[in-house]
Amino acid sequence: MDYAGPSRWNKDTKAEFEHNVFRESEQGKRILGDLRRGYDGPTHFIEGNHDANPRRYLARHAPALAESNAFNVETLLDFNSHGINVVRGGFDIAPGWVAMHGHATGIRTVTVPGSSALKLVDKLERSVAIGHTHRLGLMPQTKGTTGRNIIRWGMEVGNVMDMRKAVYLGYVTANWQSGFGILHVEGKRVRPEVIPMDGNGMFIADGKVWG
């Protein structure tokens, strides 16, 4: 979710009154409905900084109301009805792997795709998949001794936004890449893969072209 209205960036500006979290949430619930019509397995939603805007805004400016949880993303998007679990922080997504949003990890993000995740690999000593950077990249790190080495991966999962609407970037685009990440799991073995998307939302996965 974007939830740009109730945020520290828009406090005391005209934009604070131009957004409506309930209208935005209706669109989010439609997307979750589409997801559930095609997939009914376990689903975990890792809260990002924009998803947290409503609850953080309420806690900061109306703390007496904050304990209601009425403006938590799991309430606004009705996760109970969709059978979705909210995650704040890290989530053990596969053997040896942790997934995080990336906004509250204590590291400074860098512009080379995959490098921010790799910094977390050093910190956590696990393979890491993160969002937040809007970049798509996969970088390995090998440690240990000859013949007894361990390879860990830092994966950044890109974004699925419509870059044509990112007018706030100005004329020159940011170093962002559209796409997503997949972890192929077979027992304790995990193979990471990043899937790039073109400007029309087309991508190739499992040997097929999708859109």
Secondary structure, 3 states (H helix, E strand, C coil): CCCCCCCCCCCCCHHHHCCCHHHHHHHHHHHHHHHHHHCCCCEEEECCCCCCHHHHHHHHHCHHHHCCCCCCHHHHCCHHHHCEEEECCCEEEECCEEEECCCCCCCCCCCCCCHHHHHHHHHHCCEEEECCCCCEEEEEEEEEECCEEEEEEEEEECECCCHHHCHHHCCCCCCCCEEEEEEEEECCEEEEEEEECCCCCCEEECCEEEC
